[in-house]
Amino acid sequence: MIKLPIELDLDIELRMIVQESISNMLCEKLSLPNEHFLKAIDYLPTYRHDKDGEKVLNNLYIKLVTDYNFNVIGFKEIEKSGATWQEVIEFLLFSGSRKIKAKEFYDLDIR
């Protein structure tokens, strides 16, 4: 077996911890029994500009594809998970979740 350098081991370990934290946050928010259901999530991130004019995540709207209403995860909740909003969005992208179009979200008019 090839031994990885210690710095790389720590980086991989940290990524795994962050991904587990994101998975737990999403499962808790949607009352999911385990992470296997994360593939059945629709999501839409909304953004705002901060005081410096930088675009930052405002809210993340998520729901199971079988649900009618969205749950809202605010920026503060994401920060509490220990993840950055970029890490959460990347997690959703690679988990098989579906980012919906803004028009689809607003056409639902059921938040």
N, C-alpha and C positions, 0 to 999 in steps of 0.2 A: 504494500500500500504506500502511496506517495504521501509524505507528510507536508502539509501546507505551512508556509511561514506563519508565525504567531499573529502577525498583523492581519493577515487574510482570514485566519481562523476567527479572530475577534470581530471582523467586519461581517462575516457570514452569520456568526452567532447573534450579533446586534440586529441584523436584518430579520432573522427568524423571530426574535423577541418582538420587534416592531410589527411584523406581519401577524403574529399571534394576538397582539394587543388590538390591532385593527379588526381582526376576525371576531374576537370576543366582543368588541364594541358594537359591531354590526349585528351579531347574533343576539346580543342583549336588547338592542334597540328594536329589532324585529321579532323578538321572542322565538328565535329559532333554536331547535335542540342541538344542532351542530353545524359546522362550516360547510357541509355538503350542499346545503340549501342556498349558499351564497351565489351560485350560478343562476338562481332564479330571481335576482334583484334587478329592478329598474332603478336608475338613479339620474339625477340632474344636479350638478353643482351650480350655484349662483354666486356671482362675484360682486364686489364693490371696490371702490378706490379708497385707499387709506389716506392719511393726512399728507403723505409724501407723493400722492398720485400713483402709487403702485397698486396693481390689481391684486386683490387678495380674496380668498374664499369667504363668502358671507354665510351661506347655508348649504348643506347637502341634503337634498330631498331623496329619500329612498323608500322603496316598497317592494314587496314580493309581487311578481307578475300576476298572481292570483288575487291580490288585494286591490281595493278600490281607492283607498286613501294613502297619501304619502306620510311618512314620518320625517321629522326635521332633525338633523344633527347640526348644531351650531358650531361655529369656529372654536368656541371655548371647550365644548365637549371633545372635539378632535384634539385640542391641545392637552386635555386631561388624559387622553389615551397614551400620550407620550409620542405620538406620531405627528408628522407634519401633514398639512393638507395635501401636499404633492404626493406623499407616500400613500395616503388614503386613496387618492385618485388612481395612482399607479396600481395599487392593490386591486381596485375594482376593475380596471382595464384588463388585468391579467387573470382575474378570477372567473371570467366568463360572464360577468354582469353586463347589463345592457344600458348604455347611456342613451336616454331618450332625447329627442329634439325638443327645444323650448316650445315650439308650436304645439307639439303633442301634449306637453305638460299644461300649457295654458288653455288648450282646448278642453281638457278634462274638467277644469274649473271646479275641482272637488277637494282641494288641499284642505 
